[in-house]
Amino acid sequence: MKDKLAARAVRLCAVGTCSLAVVIMIVLAAKSWPLLSSVRLLDLVVSDEWRPLAGRFGFRAFIIGTLLVTAGAGAIAVPISVLCALYLAEYCSPRFRAAVAPVMDLMAAIPSVVYGMWGILAVVPAVRFIARLCGSPSSGYSVLAASCVLAVMIIPYMAHLCLELFMGVPRGMIEASLSLGAGRWRTVKHVILRRTLPGIGAAVGLALCRALGETMAVLMVAGNVPMIPASLFDPVYPLPALIANSYGEMMSVRKYEAALMFAALLLLALMLSLSLASRRPFLRIERSVD
């Protein structure tokens, strides 16, 4: 009887958690209806004309900006996080690992506004200097600055997840590989990475979803200009920054409020799509390994 009650309780919690995302999407879609009922969905997504006071709502620049910043952060953070976790799991001493792991947890807990201030004081001037060296004058508030700040924010989170995966590989498998003459790197490549690859994919997906929805730090260093960036040194306006910047002052304009609700709906759809897309290929690998 207790087992049945526990199973039903767990099932109810799982269904409730999954239903929550559906409920949020329904509420956002209902709030977006004043806009969706007057403008075609395709026009909203493919147009880059953003003139709210004239009733022109094009989200293409915001979607592209969001994806560019997230992709840039992932390109920086993924290799650093995986290599850092591999070093801590397989190459460093236990004492060093015990000292570094709490620091990683602390960095993951730092408020995003602190990272944003660091980005303004350090990353933006560095990007401005690099842009001048490349012959492309820039204010520094750009795709590259936002990507760097986001990468620093998600590296501790992703590295911690990967470290837990690598530490979970049975030591017997690793010692068996080493005893057969395989070197440390071959063991890492053919035993540890192969066994944990599905989990690494899930960790990357979770970290990128967090980067996709990050607001404050990106808002502070991205530049927030509604345009499609032509280079890494151009300003960008991601969807979270648009919502945070505009919602409070435009609640009295019904269609503008609906547009911001639609931006939130787009952001949620992008996060769900990214999570599913990052997980599916690794499920096939997991089945082949098993």
LODO-336617 format. One record per atom (N, C-alpha, C, O): x, y, z. Coordinates in steps of 0.001 Angstrom, whole numbers, padded with zeros to 6 digits, always signed. Atoms other than C-alpha are relative to their C-alpha. Last residue first. Example, Ala and Ser with C-alpha at 12.3 -4.5 7.8 and 13.67 -1.06 7.14 Angstrom:
-000820-001190-000060 +013670-001060+007140 -000770+001090+000730 -000261+002198+000899 +000890-001190+000000 +012300-004500+007800 +000900+001200+000000 +001936+001181+000665 
END
This chain:
+000601+001058-000805 +024333+000272-023598 -000094-001309-000791 -000577-002313-000268 -000995+000399-001000 +026757+002355-025661 -000521-001138+000855 +000199-002091+001153 -001041+000778+000674 +024388+002382-028652 +001071-000476+000975 +001615-001570+000828 +000539+001319+000341 +021449+003415-026451 +001071-000873-000654 +001155-002071-000384 +000177+000757-001235 +023459+006234-024863 -000530-001401-000297 -000098-002375+000320 -001325+000474-000402 +024604+007451-028285 -000105-000872+001238 +000572-001895+001345 -000385+001054+000941 +020991+007622-029440 +001362-000582+000372 +001569-001794+000315 +000783+001181-000351 +020048+009530-026285 +000334-001164-000929 +000389-002315-000498 -000742+000747-001002 +022931+011903-026999 -000779-001215+000500 -000183-002165+001006 -001112+000764+000592 +021372+013047-030258 +000730-000868+001017 +001209-001951+000681 +000384+001104+000884 +018048+013855-028487 +001192-000741-000612 +001203-001972-000578 +000103+001303-000662 +019311+015880-025526 -000183-001151-000983 +000313-002250-000739 -001293+000373-000569 +020603+019057-027129 -000024-001393+000606 +001023-002019+000764 -000975+000201+001069 +017579+019373-029417 +001354-000437+000547 +002053-001221-000095 +000299+001240+000720 +015113+018827-026571 +001053-000297-001059 +001465-001444-001228 -000135+001126-000928 +016697+021462-024323 -000241-001331-000706 +000510-002287-000507 -001424+000234-000241 +017168+023894-027187 +000216-001197+000911 +001115-002005+000683 -000571+000579+001221 +013537+023524-028257 +001476-000318+000186 +001950-001371-000241 +000468+001381+000104 +012306+024077-024697 +000593-000691-001224 +000982-001857-001155 -000634+000774-001065 +014478+027175-024323 -000419-001466-000057 +000417-002357+000089 -001406+000202+000339 +013436+028568-027705 +000702-000858+001048 +001502-001728+000703 -000049+000983+001086 +009752+028033-026900 +001441-000297-000415 +001787-001447-000685 +000303+001310-000578 +010165+029817-023562 +000064-001090-001062 +000583-002177-000810 -001151+000393-000812 +011874+032747-025270 -000213-001378+000618 +000698-002207+000628 -001083+000392+000895 +009184+032946-027936 +001203-000511+000785 +001808-001521+000427 +000407+001286+000569 +006473+032986-025267 +001065-000531-000953 +001372-001723-000944 -000197+001005-001050 +008319+035753-023407 -000378-001394-000495 +000285-002375-000159 -001448+000170-000135 +008530+037747-026646 +000325-001033+001076 +001223-001856+000901 -000395+000881+001090 +004807+037111-027162 +001510-000223+000013 +001977-001316-000306 +000425+001343-000396 +004177+038600-023731 +000365-001020-001081 +000754-002148-000778 -000976+000456-000986 +006265+041581-024809 -000366-001379+000541 +000513-002193+000825 -001245+000313+000701 +004152+041949-027948 +001067-000507+000967 +001817-001426+000639 +000180+001297+000651 +000949+041702-025894 +001266-000418-000747 +001612-001598-000776 -000065+001006-001064 +002202+044551-023700 -000166-001405-000579 +000518-002338-000157 -001413+000084-000373 +002852+046586-026834 +000189-001034+001115 +001141-001814+001095 -000670+000803+001019 -000656+045775-028067 +001494-000138+000297 +002089-001178+000014 +000437+001397+000017 -002249+046907-024826 +000770-000837-001010 +001220-001937-000690 +000232+000176+001436 -000264+050086-024231 -000300-001480-000242 +000586-002327-000126 +001241-000691+000350 -000641+050794-020491 -000343-000137-001479 -001483+000118-001867 +001152+000805-000395 +001918+048137-019521 -001317+000644-000418 -002326-000047-000557 +000953+000126+001098 +004565+049957-021554 -001216-000855+000356 -001895-001365-000535 +000439-001297+000501 +006877+051372-018892 -001079-000093-001061 -001663+000926-001429 +000555-000880-001025 +007266+048211-016852 -000590+001280-000545 -001625+001740-000062 +001302+000411-000518 +007634+045828-019791 -000594+001010+000974 -001775+001340+000864 +001196-000649+000530 +010274+047587-021841 -001273-000270+000777 -002214+000519+000689 -000104-001437+000256 +013742+046989-020454 -001347+000658-000231 -001548+001809+000159 -000354-000715-001228 +013167+043598-018832 +000022+001510-000207 -000370+002263+000685 +001101+000105-000963 +011299+042186-021830 +000298+000823+001244 -000562+001562+001723 +001161-000737+000515 +013832+043452-024367 -001134-000006+001014 -001732+001036+001283 -000271-001418-000222 +016750+042240-022237 -001157+000864-000498 -001496+001870+000125 +000159-000320-001429 +015256+038743-022101 +000238+001470+000307 -000460+002051+001138 +001386-000030-000472 +014749+038750-025907 -000130+000289+001497 -000981+001097+001868 +000659+001294-000228 +018327+039598-026821 -001407+000167+000567 -001758+001219+001100 +001131-000204-000914 +019284+043042-028206 -000715-001338+000199 -001659-001631-000534 +001016+001022+000192 +022691+043129-029862 -001089+000215+001042 -000857+000823+002087 +000941+000193-001116 +025456+045658-030318 -001095-000986-000370 -001334-001262-001546 +001221-000801+000093 +028077+045079-033031 -000882-000237+001219 -000846-001315+001813 -000205-001270-000700 +031578+043816-032228 -001218+000915-000068 -001187+002027+000460 -000013+000228-001439 +030827+040175-033060 +000127+001292+000795 -000149+001313+001995 -001253+000551-000504 +029913+041215-036578 -000109-000201+001501 -001098+000194+002118 -000777+000454+001148 +026905+042121-038722 +001332-000602+000414 +001973-001290-000381 -001431-000323-000006 +024534+042348-035785 +000711-000591-001208 +000476-001734-001599 -000679+001274+000211 +020816+042257-036645 +001492+000274-000077 +001931+000959-001000 -000567+000169+001334 +019361+045396-035124 +000617-001390-000082 +000937-002009+000933 +000782+000974+000780 +017254+046393-032124 +000465-000086-001447 -000140+000506-002341 +000426-000698+001211 +020049+048092-030101 -000749-001011-000863 -000191-002057-001193 +001456-000162+000073 +020456+046781-026558 -000445+000920-001136 -001188+001878-000923 +000211-001176+000840 +024213+047322-026146 -001452+000321-000222 -001820+001494-000289 +000312+000363+001387 +024873+043775-024910 -000149+001198-000924 +000012+001052-002136 -001180-000034+000876 +026758+044627-021695 -000318-000220-001472 +000589-000144-002301 -000992-001008-000369 +024181+045512-019009 +001138+000118-001004 +001793+001159-001054 +000560-001342+000172 +021184+043675-020486 +001064+001070+000211 +001028+002112-000444 +000040-000265+001442 +023272+040520-020759 -000502+001411-000278 +000036+002115-001133 -001372-000148+000465 +024122+040592-017043 +000044+000332-001492 +000831+001174-001925 -000635-001202-000506 +020505+041278-016082 +001400+000206-000556 +001722+001293-001036 +000518-001337+000299 +018638+038837-018279 +000956+001112+000393 +001440+001848-000466 -000660-000969-000865 +019798+035234-018522 -000357+001425-000428 -000371+001740-001618 +000954-000800-000758 +017198+033103-020290 +000622+001042+000894 -000102+001752+001592 +001032-000535+000886 +019416+031720-023037 -000959+000918+000741 -001417+001918+000189 -000555-001148+000715 +022356+031330-020658 -001054+000664-000877 -001091+001889-000992 -000187-001071-000980 +020283+029110-018362 +000553+001251-000676 +000114+002363-000384 +001341-000508-000311 +019137+027109-021347 +000072+001109+001039 -000659+002097+000965 +000366-000918+001077 +022783+026872-022400 -001413+000536+000187 -001691+001680-000172 -000768-001237-000132 +023728+025411-019019 -000374+001010-001082 -000474+002205-000804 +000468-000742-001172 +020914+022862-019082 +000726+001332+000133 +000106+002359+000412 +001334-000527+000261 +021746+021783-022636 -000539+000818+001153 -001115+001884+000937 -000141-001124+000933 +025450+021476-021868 -001357+000625-000296 -001488+001849-000334 -000594-001113-000746 +024698+019335-018830 +000162+001231-000878 -000115+002351-000449 +001037-000563-000861 +022328+017122-020849 +000529+001190+000785 -000178+002184+000952 +000981-000685+000839 +024958+016637-023536 -001104+000636+000813 -001514+001763+000534 -000618-001268+000396 +027575+015857-020908 -000957+000792-000876 -001082+002008-000731 +000115-000933-001116 +025220+013246-019473 +000626+001343-000302 +000114+002378+000126 +001401-000441-000127 +024875+011565-022850 -000201+000987+001137 -000949+001956+000997 +000394-000921+001064 +028684+011636-023271 -001472+000408+000059 -001767+001590-000114 +000707-001169-000542 +029428+010115-019861 -000518+000946-001078 -001073+001995-000754 +001045+000410-000932 +030374+006594-020956 -000847+001186+000454 -002041+001035+000710 +001013+000776+000715 +032257+007715-024053 -001154-000376+000927 -002314-000360+000516 +000813-000867+000861 +034046+010479-022196 -001099-000786-000701 -002223-000304-000836 +000722-001018-000769 +035213+008220-019364 -000910+000825-000898 -002104+000950-000625 +000780+000530-001120 +036125+005067-021262 -000849+001092+000636 -002075+000990+000680 +000785+001169+000395 +037490+005808-024738 -000857-000580+001124 -001768-001364+000859 +000714-000123+001272 +038778+009361-024342 -000960-001158-000239 -002106-000943-000635 +000954-001113-000057 +039727+009395-020667 -000867+000026-001253 -002082+000208-001175 +001045+000387-000950 +041295+005959-020891 -001064+001079+000109 -002260+000790+000139 +000840+000998+000674 +043178+006953-024023 -001130-000470+000915 -002249-000702+000457 +000856-000685+000958 +044380+010099-022222 -000895-000982-000750 -002065-000686-000989 +001025-000788-000676 +045625+008170-019173 -000933+000654-001002 -002148+000634-000807 -000473-001157-000744 +047446+005589-021235 -001152+000757+000634 -002320+000418+000451 +000480-001274+000530 +046022+002233-022218 +000523+001140+000865 +000531+001040+002092 -001031-000729+000725 +048229-000667-021190 -000457+001297-000618 +000352+002010-001211 -000165+000611+001323 +045602-003199-020141 +000995+000757-000867 +001214+000392-002022 -000759+001247-000164 +046052-002155-016501 +000227-000717-001326 +001154-001517-001449 -001410-000317-000244 +045004+001395-017377 +000842-001267+000112 +001985-001297-000345 -000557-000572+001225 +041744+000206-018930 +001485+000305+000170 +002285+000027-000723 -000131+001092+000966 +041006-002041-015959 +000607+000499-001303 +001449-000173-001898 -001185+000776-000361 +041757+000817-013563 +000208-001173-000954 +001346-001534-001255 -001187-000809+000282 +039265+003066-015350 +001270-000791+000291 +002206-000779-000508 -000142-000115+001450 +036547+000406-015444 +001266+000767-000356 +001991+000388-001276 -000432+001285+000533 +037088-000453-011775 +000202+000039-001503 +001146-000560-002019 -001466+000030+000019 +036930+003218-010830 +000517-001325-000558 +001615-001383-001112 -000585+000997-000910 +033263+003247-011831 +001522-000056-000118 +002064-000149-001220 -000445+001159+000785 +032409+006517-013638 +000663-001009+000944 +001539-000629+001720 +000924+001121-000120 +030591+008763-011156 +000366-001210-000833 -000260-002262-000697 -000275+000672-001271 +033522+011140-010736 -000906-001213+000202 -000609-002090+001014 -001281+000694+000111 +033240+011983-014431 +000343-000754+001288 +000904-001848+001240 +000107+001112+000945 +029539+012796-014167 +001291-000809-000042 +001263-002038+000026 +000792+001049-000648 +029944+014873-011008 -000158-001212-000913 -000153-002351-000446 -000840+000621-001023 +032740+016805-012692 -000746-001121+000717 -000181-002184+000974 -000890+000953+000671 +030544+017409-015744 +000907-000708+001006 +001195-001895+000855 +000797+001129+000482 +027822+018976-013585 +000881-001059-000658 +000707-002254-000420 +000422+000775-001171 +030359+021140-011732 -000821-001221-000425 -000621-002317+000100 -001151+000770-000473 +031983+022243-014987 -000368-000860+001207 +000102-001991+001334 -000215+001123+000910 +028607+023267-016420 +001157-000876+000471 +001080-002102+000393 +001179+000872-000029 +027693+025421-013427 +000222-001241-000858 -000034-002363-000420 +000021+000753-001270 +031178+026895-013035 -001147-001001+000078 -000980-002112+000581 -001120+000940-000122 +031349+027699-016794 -000011-000732+001343 +000110-001957+001344 +000449+001395+000081 +027842+029203-016937 +001136-001006+000115 +000877-002197+000292 +001078+000334-000930 +028592+032714-015677 -000343-001490-000011 -000644-002063+001036 -000570+000028-001351 +031979+033044-017386 -001066-000394+001019 -000761-001053+002013 -000860+001180-000098 +030336+032083-020682 +000599-000124+001397 +000630-001214+001968 +000841+001185-000183 +027559+034628-020153 +000839-001269+000150 +000514-002142+000955 +000563-000072-001348 +030097+037401-019652 -000872-001221+000281 -000792-001815+001356 -001064+000248-000977 +032052+036354-022740 -000543+000006+001428 -000193-000858+002232 -000359+001422+000039 +028932+036055-024901 +001066-000330+001040 +000990-001364+001703 +001073+000767-000636 +027647+039483-023827 +000329-001491+000035 +000044-002166+001024 -000002-000303-001434 +030989+041104-024632 -001066-000812+000731 -000799-001389+001785 -001159+000636-000619 +031242+039337-027996 +000033+000239+001503 +000317-000681+002271 +000220+001449-000056 +027717+040262-029049 +001138-000687+000747 +000906-001557+001586 +000098+000758+001251 +028402+043896-028252 -000343-001463+000255 -000490-001910+001392 +001269+000652-000343 +028820+046717-025795 -000459-000775-001230 -000939-000178-002193 -000305+001102-000905 +032466+047456-026577 -001236-000751+000455 -001153-001924+000817 +000136-000495-001368 +031675+050866-028068 +000386-001061+001020 +000592-000748+002193 +001190+000461-000703 +033038+049609-031370 -000027+000620+001385 +001015+000962+001944 +000295-000772-001220 +035566+050631-033985 -001340-000411+000609 -002336-000582-000094 +001457-000093-000069 +036233+047802-036470 -000388+000727+001282 -000700+000084+002284 +000480-001005+000939 +039852+047918-037577 -001498+000134-000044 -002055+000550-001060 +000527+000671+001198 +040734+044636-035871 -000527+000988-001035 -001045+000576-002073 -001105+000720+000624 +042947+046406-033327 -000435-000668-001297 +000353-000790-002234 -000864-001001+000639 +040083+048812-032665 +001193-000659-000672 +001601-000244-001757 +000681-000484+001204 +037720+045908-032038 +000846+001034-000732 +000900+001037-001962 -000165+001016+001043 +040205+044316-029628 -000647+000454-001301 -000105+000215-002381 -001405-000013+000420 +040358+047536-027589 +000240-000996-001129 +000918-000680-002106 -000214-001254+000726 +036562+047856-027433 +001423+000076-000547 +001635+000498-001684 +000601+000184+001322 +036299+044184-026471 +000184+001252-000852 +000446+001158-002051 -000848+000933+000741 +038744+044756-023610 -000535-000235-001409 +000236-000277-002367 -001218-000675+000472 +036875+047883-022482 +000925-000919-000795 +001545-000484-001765 +000339-001003+001016 +033569+045900-022466 +001229+000786-000452 +001418+000934-001660 +000198+000636+001306 +035050+042900-020643 -000266+001032-001086 +000316+000956-002169 -001139+000737+000539 +036590+044663-017647 -000213-000490-001426 +000648-000288-002283 -001299-000525-000421 +034420+047345-016027 +001176-000674-000695 +002218-000046-000883 -000135-001415+000362 +031141+046720-017854 +001410+000504+000277 +001973+001251-000523 -000037-000118+001451 +031523+042936-017690 +000184+001435-000457 +000947+001701-001386 -001336+000412+000433 +032412+043057-014010 +000136+000104-001518 +001187+000489-002029 -000907-001093-000350 +029238+045054-013419 +001435-000332-000394 +002162+000523-000900 +000244-001106+000914 +027240+042442-015315 +000905+001183+000276 +001433+001790-000656 -000665+000320+001260 +028862+039604-013395 -000199+001122-001019 +000702+001425-001800 -001428-000139-000291 +027768+041326-010198 +000815-000337-001245 +001776+000359-001571 -000304-001425+000086 +024260+041771-011643 +001473+000256+000307 +002058+001205-000216 -000312-000377+001380 +024165+038022-012299 +000342+001476-000133 +001104+001852-001024 +001126-000624+000722 +024365+037228-008612 +000416+000493-001378 +001548+000929-001584 -000162-001456+000041 +027281+034926-007609 -001166+000614-000782 -001501+000113-001855 +001021-000658-000812 +026004+031398-006898 +000108+001521-000006 -000728+002195+000595 +001318+000253+000587 +027874+029640-009715 -001103+000733+000742 -002176+000967+000185 +000112-000792+001229 +031092+031295-008549 -001359-000192-000662 -001909+000746-001241 +000158-001406-000378 +030590+029880-005048 -000169+000879-001231 -001005+001783-001237 +001370-000164-000494 +030032+026360-006387 -000271+001451+000373 -001364+001962+000129 +000898+000104+001149 +033236+026620-008408 -001450+000191+000421 -002208+000889-000252 -000131-001277+000712 +035103+027841-005333 -000901+000008-001232 -001523+001024-001543 +000842-001021-000648 +033741+024880-003359 +000077+001364-000680 -000898+002116-000678 +001435+000271+000168 +035186+022482-005993 -000883+001008+000730 -001856+001472+000137 +000561-000720+001145 +038647+024092-006061 -001511-000176-000107 -002208+000756-000507 -000111-001451-000170 +039912+023158-002586 -000715+000760-001106 -001274+001830-000863 +000818-000402-001143 +038656+019560-002587 +000049+001504+000230 -000898+002079+000765 +001403+000100+000387 +040070+019092-006078 -000916+000464+001128 -001895+001170+000889 +000279-001138+000880 +043472+020383-004952 -001458-000006-000436 -002092+001048-000498 -000020-001211-000818 +043485+017954-002029 -000317+001231-000845 -001072+002107-000422 +001264-000148-000739 +042375+015055-004236 -000052+001265+000842 -001119+001859+000998 +000006+000711-001278 +045377+015669-006516 -001346+000179+000698 -002027+001178+000467 -000467-000760-001162 +044818+016745-010110 -000037-000868+001257 -000599-001963+001255 -001408-000381+000049 +044684+014560-013224 +000505+000673+001275 +001669+000500+001637 -000956+001045+000345 +041481+012535-013361 +001467+000384+000143 +002314-000506+000216 +000403+001380-000273 +038466+014347-011908 +001141-000996-000144 +001204-001970+000606 +000317+000179-001412 +039778+017898-011563 -000317-001457+000333 -000028-001923+001436 -001213-000198-000797 +041470+017797-014953 -000273-000263+001479 +000502-000945+002149 -000884+001146+000203 +038433+016285-016635 +001269+000121+000834 +001730-000858+001420 +000548+001130-000752 +036148+018909-015070 +000871-001245-000156 +001063-001989+000806 -000177-000282-001421 +038361+021732-016323 -000495-001170+000849 +000171-001586+001797 -001418+000210-000307 +038519+020180-019785 +000295+000248+001475 +001079-000477+002087 -000292+001437+000090 +034725+019854-019939 +001456-000278+000364 +001742-001218+001106 +000655+000722-001094 +034126+023390-018668 +000356-001479-000013 +000673-002051+001031 -000654-000345-001267 +036683+025048-020942 -000587-000814+001145 +000151-001325+001987 -001325+000641-000109 +035447+023165-024014 +000704+000297+001314 +001353-000581+001883 +000037+001473+000053 +031775+024050-023322 +001396-000617+000074 +001625-001455+000945 +000138+000682-001290 +032180+027648-022111 +000132-001515-000089 +000691-002133+000817 -001073-000288-000957 +033570+029511-025110 -000054-000945+001194 +000976-001450+001639 -001272+000282+000664 +031445+027994-027876 +001183+000250+000926 +002201-000437+000838 -000235+001438+000029 +028463+027936-025506 +001334-000362-000626 +002021-001264-000147 -000303+000438-001367 +028714+031648-024767 +000290-001495+000043 +001200-001936+000744 -001337-000480-000348 +028919+032416-028469 +000416-000431+001393 +001555-000847+001610 -000963+000835+000721 +025916+030197-029200 +001433+000426+000315 +002310-000418+000494 -000024+001323-000626 +023892+031914-026473 +001016-000915-000675 +001747-001640-000001 -000629-000135-001316 +024815+035398-027693 +000110-001360+000685 +001137-001676+001284 -001424-000300+000172 +024062+034494-031299 +000721+000076+001339 +001803-000487+001500 -000703+001218+000411 +020756+032780-030443 +001496+000240-000165 +002300-000629+000173 +000025+000970-001100 +019457+035761-028478 +000794-001250-000350 +001576-001742+000464 -000893-000472-001052 +020544+038232-031147 +000078-000966+001166 +001160-001223+001694 -001374+000231+000453 +018914+036180-033889 +000994+000444+001065 +001986-000241+001313 -000228+001451+000010 +015639+036078-031959 +001438-000310-000398 +002113-001109+000251 -000106+000448-001391 +015788+039794-031146 +000270-001501+000080 +001046-001956+000920 -001265-000488-000557 +016559+040784-034733 +000198-000492+001430 +001316-000821+001827 -001123+000758+000551 +013751+038555-036037 +001333+000437+000603 +002165-000407+000937 -000832+000609-001041 +011138+039912-033638 +001244-000691-000547 +001984-001310+000217 -000784+001049+000648 +009273+042376-035831 +001030-000555+000969 +001814+000200+001544 -000681+000877-000946 +006532+044396-034153 +000681-001134-000765 +000047-002134-001102 -000861+000913+000762 +005260+047393-036089 +000830-000821+000980 +001665-000284+001707 +000637+001309+000137 +002299+049087-034348 +000787-000995-000815 +000216-001969-001307 +000678+000044+001292 +003574+052610-034959 -000686-001344-000233 -001252-001577-001301 +000993-001072-000016 +004413+053107-031279 -000759+000091-001316 -001860+000639-001369 +001190+000321-000803 +006094+049699-031291 -001075+001072-000043 -002261+000749-000113 +000514-001347-000288 +008479+050378-034175 -001297-000153+000781 -002381-000084+000202 +000471-000149-001380 +010618+047250-034523 -000345+001468+000243 +000514+002282+000583 +000430-001386-000223 +011080+046227-038157 -000621+000107+001392 -001655-000503+001667 -000923-000620-000947 +013029+042947-038224 -000325+001477+000235 +000501+002221+000763 -000209-001436+000174 +010284+040853-039813 +000982+000520+001045 +000980+000067+002190 -000970-000277+001068 +010630+037072-039988 +000264+001487-000198 +001236+001847-000863 -001274+000696-000178 +009044+036114-036644 +001034+000428-001033 +002217+000530-000706 -000645-000394-001250 +006200+038615-036450 +001405-000580+000104 +002319+000074+000607 -000461-001381+000137 +005314+038169-040110 +000714+000475+001259 +001689+001222+001175 -001187+000000+000847 +005174+034399-039665 +000558+001403-000165 +001774+001592-000164 -001135+000480-000782 +002776+034740-036728 +001287+000045-000815 +002337+000424-000297 -000339+001403+000230 +000388+036842-038788 +001251-000388+000782 +002181+000404+000930 -001203+000140+000828 -000627+040123-037189 +000305-001483-000155 +000207-002250+000802 -000049-001083+000985 -004024+041156-035765 +001192-000094-000948 +001200+000556-001993 +001256-000065+000747 -005058+038113-033745 +000024+001059-001091 -000829+001053-001978 +000082+001129+000926 -001487+037398-032675 -001267+000029-000839 -001291-000508-001946 -000964-000159+001091 -001130+040873-031176 -000149-001107-001030 -000150-000840-002231 +000273-001267+000699 -004283+040902-029055 +000963+000274-001141 +000585+000910-002126 +001035+000091+001017 -003632+037164-028410 -000340+001334-000662 -000578+001341-001869 -000517-000474+001288 -000306+037606-026619 -001079+000105-001063 -000812+000605-002156 -000375-001407-000158 -001884+037385-023154 +000522+000602-001303 +000440+001812-001513 +001235-000768-000194 -003614+034164-024173 +000297+001489+000134 -000423+002323-000414 +000692-000074+001288 -000360+032772-025584 -001290+000803+000109 -001624+001573-000792 -000721-000960+000839 +001467+033671-022369 -000666+000145-001367 -000753+001248-001905 +000225-001346-000546 -001187+031921-020276 +000688+001053-000864 +000098+002089-001172 +001391-000369+000282 -001146+028832-022505 -000287+001416+000483 -000925+002199-000221 +000109-000314+001425 +002663+028676-022450 -001420+000426-000362 -001603+001333-001174 -000686-001275+000241 +002719+028920-018656 -000132+000405-001461 -000396+001568-001765 +000850-001068-000534 +000096+026174-018372 +000628+001364-000252 -000065+002308-000631 +001141-000151+000906 +002102+023891-020668 -000907+001135+000456 -001374+001927-000362 -000495-000651+001216 +005275+024480-018656 -001132+000231-000993 -001188+001273-001646 -000270-001403-000312 +003395+023700-015441 +000489+000760-001224 +000069+001891-001469 +001165-000817+000331 +001942+020512-016886 +000259+001480+000228 -000367+002332-000404 +000105-000108+001457 +005347+018852-016906 -001163+000902-000406 -001074+001636-001391 -001154-000757+000484 +005856+019630-013218 -000062+000187-001511 +000193+001280-002017 +000173-001409-000342 +002343+018528-012336 +001134+000860-000503 +000914+001973-000981 +001017-000559+000896 +002733+015258-014235 -000203+001486+000274 -000345+002280-000656 -000573-000051+001344 +005986+014513-012413 -000978+000615-000991 -000600+001463-001800 -000989-001084+000033 +004526+015445-009020 +000601+000149-001397 +000803+001265-001875 +000731-001263-000041 +001482+013260-009645 +000948+001189-000055 +000672+002174-000740 +000602-000196+001318 +003662+010332-010682 -000741+001327-000073 -000672+002031-001080 -001086-000358+000913 +005758+010714-007528 -000545+000266-001396 -000123+001209-002065 -000451-001344-000362 +002626+010768-005383 +001103+000473-000937 +001097+001620-001384 +000997-000966+000468 +001161+007786-007219 +000421+001431+000306 +000210+002332-000506 -000063-000043+001460 +004347+005775-006750 -000995+001009-000564 -000676+001743-001500 -001218-000719+000372 +004497+006683-003056 +000113+000131-001516 +000486+001186-002027 +000210-001417-000305 +000881+005666-002555 +001210+000830-000401 +001072+001927-000943 +000946-000529+000976 +001484+002370-004354 -000251+001488+000225 -000315+002265-000728 -000686-000121+001285 +004610+001660-002315 -000921+000590-001060 -000489+001412-001868 -000873-001169-000070 +002774+002437+000915 +000730+000223-001317 +000912+001357-001760 +000822-001208+000000 +000000+000000+000000 +000864+001270+000000 +000597+002216-000740 
END
